[in-house]
Amino acid sequence: MSEQPRRPRKPGKPYRRPQKDPVRLLAFEALRAVDERDAYANLVLPPLLRKAREKEGPEKFDARDAALATELVYGTLRRQGTYDAVIADCVDRPLREVDPPVLDVLSLGVHQLLGTRIPTHAAVSASVELARVVLGDGRAKFVNAVLRKVARDDLDGWLARVAPPYDEDPEDHLAVVHSHPRWVVSALWDSLGGGRAGIEELLAADNERPEVTLVARPGRATRDELLGEEAAVPGRWSPYAVRLSEGGEPGAVEAVREGRAGVQDEGSQLVALALADAPLDGPDRRWLDGCAGPGGKAALLGALAAERGAFLLASEKQPHRAGLVAKALAGNPGPYQVIAADGTRPPWRPGSFDRVLVDVPCTGLGALRRRPEARWRRRPEDLDGFAPLQRGLLREALEAVRVGGVVAYATCSPHLAETRAVVADVLKRRPGAELLDARPLLPGVPALGEGPDVQLWPHVHGTDAMYLALVRRTS
């Protein structure tokens, strides 16, 4: 085999092989997966972290390295809009003409400069070294030049430069400062009902790292058991919720490994509890979760139903998600069944159930803390795609419940087009159904508004922005 030609060297400057930094290389790989495959960071990161630990060994890739890699990925995705504006001010071409891998390296570097306490020289040199590894020496020089421009000011200074004044364009100002698409800012502002303070607090909360919340599934685990974990503190609102402080690892909790407890946002728990506690006229024997994937609410509902001797049918359209539901419900102490079925063309007979939950597919704008990349993928036209499905699922849920029974319509989006507009439209066209006041069914939870429906908020309640409407069928 012939020898490969050696790289030409400049006189007096010997070639130095680029040094691979496993933390930043992992972060770059995660961002590329998010960009190229529309992957979600929360699904991409765990296998990449495991691979790095196995390859480098626990001494060279420890918990601190994993935490830094996680912060680099999530921080970069959350602040992508802000960082794009900063980078655009430092390059001589439109961002769309910058190769996506180059833009990812730049964004990682800008986050280290403007969003962490990493020293400036270390942030620049580490980013340039990453560029040499994944992009080559030529484009590494471009990365170096751009990041040195960025390093001339701090985040506040850059925001003063690249964000339009609030008085001239409030929505665009907030979009740049808080790194949300303008249309999302507008939609969230409408849902809140106006006022600058509230929208600023909400957008800021979307950019904070969310706590990990566990649920103790009734009859299978207790909150006291979970509170015995080192990093555990009680939840704020749900009697089954436990929060893990920073660094707490759900996989290290025995009850989670055994399926007796799970990871579940407290807002999601409150939706299930409200349906379970809603007043009924008549029997309470058959419950339905009509959009059960991936299984968190179904597992909690199944445990609550088991305590009353009620049966739970968990239905999910996508077979692979139905498999996740079956896994979440495995070991449930009471009777249940998991099926793959379309809730808009249900196989069950009308009036078969006493309680029905439909947590409908939506834009996910209420969970931007957990899935920051979703804010950049969603478009206003997505609402038109979800609207018929959401209405169809609620209509069929009202057919599935018996007279006197209750339906919970829930969505992890505060967008008015996915919440109140859906409920109002369906009830207007379907006589024999009435809204219940959901607020008393969330005891102790403050600031629930005028009712009868409920909208939770990250900046107010520390939960995802879950929406809940309870509807009783009257005829």
C-alpha positions in Angstrom: 0.0 0.0 0.0 1.4 3.4 -1.0 2.1 6.0 1.6 -0.4 8.8 2.0 1.1 12.2 1.1 2.0 14.2 4.2 0.3 17.5 4.8 2.5 20.4 3.7 3.9 22.3 6.6 4.5 26.0 6.8 8.1 26.9 7.6 8.7 27.4 11.3 5.2 26.1 12.2 5.0 22.3 12.5 1.6 20.8 12.0 -0.3 19.8 15.2 -2.9 17.1 15.1 -6.3 18.5 16.5 -7.2 17.2 19.9 -10.5 15.6 20.4 -12.6 16.8 23.3 -15.2 14.1 24.0 -17.6 16.5 25.7 -17.8 19.0 22.9 -17.6 16.4 20.3 -20.6 14.7 21.9 -22.5 18.0 22.0 -21.8 18.6 18.4 -23.0 15.1 17.4 -26.2 15.7 19.3 -26.9 19.0 17.6 -26.3 17.4 14.2 -28.8 14.7 15.0 -31.4 17.2 16.0 -30.8 19.2 12.8 -30.3 16.4 10.3 -32.8 13.8 11.6 -35.3 16.0 13.4 -34.3 14.0 16.5 -35.2 15.2 20.0 -32.3 16.0 22.3 -33.8 14.1 25.2 -33.8 10.9 23.1 -30.4 11.5 21.4 -28.4 12.4 24.5 -28.7 9.3 26.7 -27.2 6.8 24.2 -24.5 9.3 23.3 -23.6 9.7 27.0 -23.5 6.0 27.5 -21.3 5.5 24.4 -18.9 8.2 25.6 -18.6 6.6 29.1 -17.9 3.2 27.6 -15.4 4.6 25.1 -13.5 7.0 27.4 -14.0 5.2 30.7 -15.4 6.7 33.9 -12.2 8.4 34.8 -12.0 10.4 31.5 -15.8 11.0 31.1 -17.4 11.4 34.5 -20.6 13.0 35.8 -19.2 16.5 35.5 -18.4 15.8 31.8 -21.9 14.5 31.2 -23.5 17.5 32.9 -21.4 19.9 30.8 -22.3 18.1 27.6 -26.0 18.2 28.6 -25.8 21.9 29.3 -24.0 22.7 26.0 -26.7 20.9 24.0 -29.8 22.1 25.8 -28.4 25.6 26.4 -27.5 26.0 22.7 -30.9 24.8 21.6 -32.8 27.0 24.0 -30.9 30.1 23.0 -30.6 29.4 19.3 -32.7 32.4 18.2 -30.6 34.8 20.3 -27.3 33.2 19.2 -28.3 33.3 15.5 -28.9 37.0 15.8 -25.5 37.5 17.4 -23.7 35.3 14.8 -25.5 37.1 12.0 -24.1 40.4 13.2 -20.5 38.9 13.1 -20.5 37.3 9.6 -20.6 38.9 6.2 -23.2 36.6 4.6 -26.8 35.5 5.4 -26.9 32.7 8.0 -28.7 30.5 5.5 -25.4 30.5 3.5 -23.4 29.2 6.4 -23.1 25.4 6.4 -25.2 23.9 9.2 -22.3 22.0 10.8 -20.3 25.3 10.9 -23.3 27.0 12.4 -23.6 24.3 15.1 -19.9 24.7 16.1 -20.4 28.5 16.2 -23.6 28.2 18.3 -21.8 25.9 20.8 -19.0 28.4 21.0 -21.4 31.4 21.5 -23.2 29.5 24.2 -20.0 28.9 26.1 -19.1 32.6 25.7 -22.4 34.2 26.5 -24.3 31.5 28.4 -21.8 29.8 30.7 -19.0 30.7 33.1 -16.4 29.1 30.9 -13.5 31.6 30.5 -13.3 33.4 27.2 -10.0 32.0 26.1 -11.1 28.4 26.9 -14.4 28.8 25.1 -12.8 30.1 22.0 -9.8 27.7 21.9 -12.0 24.6 22.7 -14.5 25.6 19.9 -11.7 26.2 17.4 -10.2 22.8 18.3 -13.6 21.2 17.8 -13.9 22.9 14.4 -10.5 21.5 13.4 -11.7 18.0 14.3 -15.1 18.1 12.6 -14.7 20.8 9.9 -11.0 21.0 9.0 -8.4 23.7 9.5 -9.8 26.1 6.9 -13.2 26.5 8.4 -11.7 26.4 11.9 -10.1 29.8 11.0 -13.6 31.1 10.2 -14.9 29.9 13.5 -12.0 31.5 15.3 -12.6 34.9 13.6 -16.3 34.9 14.4 -16.0 33.8 18.0 -13.3 36.5 18.7 -15.8 39.1 17.5 -18.5 37.6 19.8 -16.1 37.6 22.7 -15.8 41.4 22.6 -19.0 41.8 24.5 -21.2 40.0 27.0 -24.8 38.8 26.6 -26.4 42.0 27.7 -24.3 44.0 25.4 -25.1 41.9 22.5 -28.9 42.0 23.2 -28.7 45.8 23.3 -27.2 45.6 19.9 -29.2 42.9 18.0 -32.6 43.1 19.6 -35.0 45.9 18.4 -36.2 48.3 21.1 -39.2 47.1 22.9 -41.1 50.3 22.3 -40.7 49.9 18.5 -41.4 46.2 18.1 -42.4 44.4 21.4 -42.8 41.0 19.9 -39.6 41.0 17.9 -37.7 42.4 20.9 -39.0 39.5 23.1 -38.3 37.0 20.4 -34.7 37.9 20.2 -34.1 38.5 23.9 -35.8 35.3 25.0 -35.1 33.2 22.0 -38.6 32.2 20.8 -40.0 32.5 17.3 -42.1 35.7 17.0 -45.3 33.8 16.3 -44.8 31.8 19.5 -44.3 34.9 21.5 -47.5 36.3 20.0 -49.5 33.2 20.7 -48.3 32.9 24.3 -49.0 36.6 24.9 -52.5 36.1 23.7 -53.0 33.1 26.0 -51.7 35.0 29.0 -54.0 37.9 28.3 -51.5 40.8 27.9 -49.1 42.6 30.1 -45.3 42.7 29.7 -44.3 41.2 33.0 -46.2 37.9 32.6 -44.9 37.2 29.1 -41.3 38.0 30.1 -41.5 35.7 33.0 -43.0 32.9 30.9 -40.4 33.2 28.1 -37.7 33.3 30.7 -39.1 30.1 32.4 -39.1 28.3 29.1 -35.3 28.8 29.0 -34.7 27.4 32.4 -33.7 23.8 33.1 -36.8 22.0 34.3 -36.7 19.9 37.4 -37.1 16.1 37.2 -40.4 15.2 38.8 -41.4 11.6 39.8 -44.8 10.2 40.4 -45.4 7.5 43.0 -48.1 5.3 41.4 -50.8 4.6 44.1 -50.9 1.1 45.4 -47.4 0.4 44.0 -45.2 3.0 45.6 -45.5 5.8 48.1 -44.2 9.4 48.1 -42.5 8.7 51.4 -40.5 5.9 49.7 -39.4 8.2 47.0 -38.5 10.9 49.5 -36.0 8.5 51.0 -33.9 9.2 47.9 -30.9 11.5 48.5 -31.9 14.3 46.1 -35.7 14.1 46.6 -38.1 16.8 47.9 -41.9 16.8 47.9 -43.8 18.1 44.8 -45.6 21.3 45.0 -49.2 20.3 44.2 -49.7 16.6 43.5 -49.8 14.3 46.6 -47.9 11.7 44.5 -45.1 14.0 43.2 -41.5 14.1 44.2 -38.9 16.5 42.7 -35.3 15.5 42.2 -32.9 18.3 42.9 -30.1 19.0 40.4 -28.0 16.0 39.7 -30.8 13.5 40.8 -30.9 10.6 38.4 -34.3 8.8 37.9 -32.7 5.6 36.7 -31.0 5.3 40.1 -34.4 5.1 41.9 -35.4 1.5 42.6 -39.1 2.2 42.3 -38.6 3.8 38.9 -36.5 0.9 37.6 -39.3 -1.4 38.8 -42.1 0.6 37.2 -43.8 1.4 40.5 -42.9 5.0 40.0 -42.2 7.1 36.9 -41.0 10.3 35.5 -44.0 12.6 35.1 -44.4 16.4 35.1 -46.6 17.6 38.0 -49.0 19.3 35.5 -49.6 15.9 33.8 -50.3 14.3 37.2 -52.8 17.0 38.1 -54.8 16.4 34.9 -55.1 12.7 35.7 -56.1 13.4 39.3 -58.7 16.0 38.3 -60.4 13.5 36.1 -60.3 10.8 38.7 -61.8 13.1 41.4 -64.5 14.7 39.1 -68.0 14.1 40.5 -70.0 11.5 38.6 -73.7 10.7 38.3 -74.0 7.0 38.5 -71.5 4.1 38.5 -67.7 4.4 38.3 -66.5 1.1 36.8 -65.0 1.8 33.4 -62.3 4.4 32.5 -60.8 5.2 29.1 -57.5 6.9 28.2 -58.2 7.6 24.5 -54.7 9.0 23.6 -52.6 7.0 26.0 -49.1 7.2 24.5 -46.4 7.2 25.8 -48.2 6.0 29.0 -47.5 8.4 31.9 -51.1 9.5 32.5 -52.4 6.0 31.7 -50.1 4.5 34.4 -51.4 6.9 37.0 -55.0 6.5 36.0 -54.6 2.8 36.0 -53.3 2.9 39.6 -56.1 5.2 40.7 -58.7 3.0 38.9 -57.3 -0.1 40.6 -57.9 1.4 44.0 -61.6 1.7 43.2 -61.9 -1.7 41.4 -62.4 0.1 38.1 -61.2 -1.1 34.7 -59.0 1.0 32.5 -58.8 0.8 28.7 -55.7 2.5 27.3 -55.9 3.2 23.6 -53.1 4.6 21.4 -53.2 4.9 17.6 -49.5 4.2 16.9 -48.6 0.6 17.7 -45.1 1.4 18.9 -46.5 4.0 21.3 -49.1 1.4 22.4 -46.1 -0.7 23.3 -44.8 2.0 25.5 -48.2 2.3 27.2 -48.2 -1.5 27.9 -44.7 -1.2 29.4 -45.8 1.7 31.6 -48.9 -0.2 32.8 -47.1 -3.5 33.4 -47.7 -4.7 36.9 -50.7 -2.5 37.5 -52.7 -4.0 40.4 -56.1 -3.6 38.8 -57.8 -4.7 35.5 -56.7 -3.0 32.4 -56.2 -3.5 28.7 -54.0 -1.7 26.1 -55.0 -1.6 22.5 -53.8 0.1 19.3 -56.8 2.1 18.0 -57.8 5.4 16.4 -59.7 7.5 18.8 -61.5 9.3 15.9 -62.8 5.9 14.7 -63.1 4.0 17.9 -63.8 0.3 18.2 -65.8 0.7 21.5 -69.5 1.2 21.7 -70.9 4.7 22.5 -71.6 5.3 26.2 -69.2 2.6 27.3 -67.2 4.6 29.9 -67.7 6.6 33.1 -64.5 8.6 32.8 -62.6 9.5 29.6 -59.3 11.3 29.1 -58.2 12.7 25.8 -54.7 14.2 26.0 -54.7 15.2 22.4 -51.7 15.6 20.0 -50.7 19.3 19.8 -47.9 21.7 19.0 -46.3 21.0 22.4 -45.8 24.7 23.1 -46.4 24.0 26.8 -43.3 21.9 27.1 -40.6 24.0 25.6 -38.5 23.7 28.7 -38.1 20.0 28.1 -38.1 20.0 24.2 -36.4 23.3 23.3 -35.9 22.3 19.7 -39.7 22.1 19.2 -40.0 25.9 19.2 -37.8 26.0 16.0 -39.6 23.2 14.3 -43.2 24.2 14.8 -44.9 26.6 12.3 -48.2 28.5 12.6 -49.7 26.3 9.9 -49.2 23.2 12.1 -52.2 24.4 14.1 -54.4 23.8 11.0 -53.2 20.2 10.9 -53.9 19.5 14.5 -57.3 21.3 14.6 -59.5 18.6 13.0 -57.8 15.8 15.0 -58.3 17.6 18.3 -62.0 18.3 17.6 -62.6 14.8 16.3 -61.0 13.2 19.4 -63.1 15.4 21.8 -66.3 14.7 19.9 -65.7 10.9 20.0 -64.7 11.1 23.7 -68.1 12.7 24.4 -69.8 9.8 22.5 -67.7 7.2 24.4 -68.7 8.5 27.8 -72.2 7.6 29.2 -74.7 10.2 30.2 -73.6 11.5 33.6 -70.0 10.7 32.9 -67.1 13.1 32.6 -64.5 13.7 29.8 -61.2 15.5 30.4 -59.8 17.3 27.4 -56.1 18.0 28.0 -53.3 19.4 25.9 -49.7 20.4 26.5 -50.1 23.7 24.7 -51.6 26.9 26.0 -52.3 28.1 22.4 -55.9 29.3 22.4 -56.5 27.6 19.1 -55.7 24.3 20.7 -57.5 24.8 24.0 -60.6 27.0 24.5 -61.3 27.3 20.8 -61.5 23.5 20.4 -63.7 23.0 23.5 -66.0 25.9 22.6 -66.4 24.8 19.0 -67.2 21.1 19.9 -69.7 22.1 22.7 -71.4 24.6 20.4 -72.1 21.8 17.8 -73.0 19.1 20.3 -75.9 19.6 22.7 -76.1 17.6 25.8 -72.7 18.5 27.3 -71.6 21.0 29.9 -68.4 22.4 31.3 -67.5 21.6 34.9 -65.5 23.9 37.0 -62.1 22.1 37.1 -60.5 24.5 39.7 -61.8 22.8 42.9 -60.3 19.5 41.6 -56.8 21.0 41.8 -56.8 21.8 45.6 -54.1 24.1 46.8 -53.0 25.2 43.3 -53.1 29.0 43.1 -53.8 31.4 40.2 -56.1 29.1 38.2 -58.0 32.0 36.6 -61.7 32.6 36.2 -62.5 29.0 35.1 -64.2 26.8 34.5 -61.2 25.4 32.6 -57.6 25.5 33.9 -54.4 26.6 32.3 -51.2 25.8 34.2 -47.9 27.8 33.6 -44.2 27.2 34.0 -43.6 30.6 35.5 -46.5 30.4 37.9 -46.9 26.8 38.9 -43.5 25.3 38.0 -45.2 22.8 35.6 -45.5 22.4 31.9 -48.2 24.6 30.4 -51.0 22.0 30.6 -54.5 22.9 29.7 -57.6 21.1 31.2 -61.3 21.3 30.5 -63.8 18.9 32.2 -67.0 18.2 30.3 -70.0 16.2 31.7 -72.3 14.5 29.2 -75.9 15.4 30.2 -77.9 13.7 27.4 
